[in-house]
Amino acid sequence: MFSFTTIAAYHQELKDSHTSCTEAVNHFLQQIEAKKHLNAFLEVFAEEALIQAGKLDKLRAKGDKMGKLHGVIVGLKDVISYKNHKLSAASKILENYKAVYNATVVDSLLAEGAIIIGRQNCDEFAMGSSNENSAFGKVLNDADNSRVPGGSSGGSAVAVQAGMCMVSLGSDTGGSVRQPADFCGVVGLKPSYGRVSRYGLIAYASSFDQIGIFSQSVEDAALTLEVIAGKDDFDSTVSNEPVEAYSSALNENKKYKIAYIKQSLEHPSLNIEIKTSIYAYIEKLKEAGHQVDAIDFEYLDYVVPAYYVLTTAEASTNLSRYDGVKFGYQIKEASGDLTDFYKKNRSYGFGKEVKRRIMLGSFVLSSLYYDSYFTKAQKVRQIVANKAQEIFSIYDALISPTAPSTAFKFEEKNHDATEMYLADIYTVFANLAGIPGISLPLFKSKLGIPFGMQVMTNQMKELSLLNLSKQMVQIQESN
């Protein structure tokens, strides 16, 4: 009977002929069917996944070299372009749209032998913290079906949590990989801005968006990052720095200098159980030989407002292309008035949260309020970036909670947009500063609900991030 622990173990099983890619695909297809009530997948590519698995099995039998992700079963968040497959951003406005090219990350996955098994549900246009905003229904948390999985990449997180694929790719604009990873008890990695190409990723806020990874282990996240990272002529914002051999360099036993922002653990929004668990874990880090110090950052309460001013401004621009002419749903009964035509297309095509953010963005970009909101938010972003550089000139890493609470119940925060937005208070720092961050599944609440801890390092220091993360998981597992 097939079982999955890590990619390395799976590859050894393939080499020893104890399993096959076809057996692996069949196993995950069965899991997807058994867990379909979770609504994690919008579409499953069963037939082509089995065909690809058969091809890989034949190549391996001939003695061909296995790619780094040979036979690895991967799911894609429904904002990542996969040629000739639907790409809807979980929105009615793109319900029947088919991608006309591959995202760079998809080409990278396929080149190393990955098998893409389906596209995964998410908050519409990646806007949300609970995965309640999809036009195709909410995603359920496999740990407790009455609770949200987090967002916006909720389907991608749940697919890994529930054993429906080995790895998922999501997108993280303000925490949309790390927060659902926290809620679902899996690893969620957001690389540095520019470490992974955004070509083929549907844009929400272009100066914040980054493709990220969900996995069961730090090692699998490292290997996947090694495959998808690197320069790309199709993305002018991507870094040209060489990609390190993340997967083979995770054996370092360095003792790290680690900081945590005092205000983050004393914030009134933080759940007491999370606070207690993190303080206790800090003592474990110290016992293991790491230096952990409290530092101050008096602007913590400004990061969420600044983030939402800037991202909604970018979203209002990016989503203007969906007008029913160039892209998107088009009403059949159009009047002669072009403004009315646009309005009807967008009123039907966009959901409530997307409309809210477009209007917020249009407001902060308006001539009357531009300096009052957008310019000031840019100044806060610079303060955050400067603070990050100040921290990492002294420390190797920064730790914090990933989210202020564990996974909450459906509808619990739907009536207060501000309270929902505050769920991002700990994750947006990394996006504002462009640094990498990871959520590690270290804890469980008294109710058995998973939650984690966030670790951040300086820009392009993913190797340090992954090495420390591996040690942190081992410290928790050994206690």
NORBELSUL-V741614 format. One record per run of one state. SS is the DSSP state (h for helix, s for strand, l for the rest). FROM is the first residue (numbers start at 1). TO is the last residue. If there is no record, write none. Layout:
BEGIN
ss=SS from=FROM to=TO
ss=SS from=FROM to=TO
END
This chain:
BEGIN
ss=l from=1 to=6
ss=h from=7 to=15
ss=l from=16 to=20
ss=h from=21 to=34
ss=l from=35 to=35
ss=h from=36 to=38
ss=l from=39 to=40
ss=s from=41 to=44
ss=l from=45 to=45
ss=h from=46 to=61
ss=l from=62 to=72
ss=s from=73 to=77
ss=l from=78 to=79
ss=s from=80 to=80
ss=l from=81 to=85
ss=s from=86 to=86
ss=l from=87 to=91
ss=h from=92 to=94
ss=l from=95 to=97
ss=s from=98 to=98
ss=l from=99 to=103
ss=h from=104 to=111
ss=l from=112 to=114
ss=s from=115 to=120
ss=l from=121 to=123
ss=h from=124 to=126
ss=l from=127 to=139
ss=s from=140 to=141
ss=l from=142 to=143
ss=s from=144 to=148
ss=l from=149 to=153
ss=h from=154 to=161
ss=l from=162 to=166
ss=s from=167 to=171
ss=l from=172 to=177
ss=h from=178 to=184
ss=l from=185 to=186
ss=s from=187 to=190
ss=l from=191 to=195
ss=s from=196 to=196
ss=l from=197 to=200
ss=s from=201 to=201
ss=l from=202 to=210
ss=s from=211 to=215
ss=l from=216 to=217
ss=h from=218 to=228
ss=s from=229 to=229
ss=l from=230 to=245
ss=h from=246 to=248
ss=l from=249 to=256
ss=s from=257 to=261
ss=h from=262 to=265
ss=l from=266 to=271
ss=h from=272 to=287
ss=l from=288 to=290
ss=s from=291 to=295
ss=l from=296 to=299
ss=h from=300 to=321
ss=l from=322 to=337
ss=h from=338 to=349
ss=l from=350 to=351
ss=h from=352 to=365
ss=l from=366 to=369
ss=h from=370 to=392
ss=l from=393 to=396
ss=s from=397 to=401
ss=l from=402 to=408
ss=s from=409 to=409
ss=l from=410 to=416
ss=h from=417 to=424
ss=l from=425 to=427
ss=h from=428 to=433
ss=l from=434 to=436
ss=s from=437 to=444
ss=l from=445 to=449
ss=s from=450 to=456
ss=l from=457 to=461
ss=h from=462 to=477
ss=l from=478 to=479
END
